[in-house]
Amino acid sequence: MSDMADLDLERLKRLEISPEDYIKVKDEANEREKRVPGIGDPAPDFELELLSDDGKRTGEHVRLSSLRGTPVLLYFGSYT
């Protein structure tokens, strides 16, 4: 758990975050970080639906593990 004495209370006040909420969020982030793969670790397996060339759903799915040995690019962007 984070220590209240190490907090910049003025900064938290400007950000409108209570020290207790900050500590809670920070502790949750630290717990999540323990589950994140490190550099060189295998990526977690997942499945995605394929889209047609015009961006429509196809009902066809692909698993990351089925692409082992093939370069894969994950692009996270907005299409709006």
Residue, then its C-alpha position, 0 to 999 in steps of 0.5 A: m500500500s502507498d504511504m500517505a506521507d509521500l503524497d503531494l497533497e497540493r497537487l492532488k487538491r488541484l487535480e480534485i483527487s482525494p488522497e484515499d482515492y489516489i492511493k486506491v487507484k495507485d494500488e490497483a495499477n500496481e496490481r495490474e502491472k504485475r500481470v502485464p507481460g514483460i519485454g520478450d514474454p509471450a503475448p497473451d492469446f486472444e481472439l478477434e473477429l475479422l473484418s471485410d475490406d470495407g470494414k464490415r463484420t464477417g463472423e470469421h474469427v482468428r486467434l493470435s496463437s494460430l499466427r505463431g511464426t507470422p509477423v503480427l501488427l496490432y493497430f489501435g486507432s479510431y475509425t470515427 
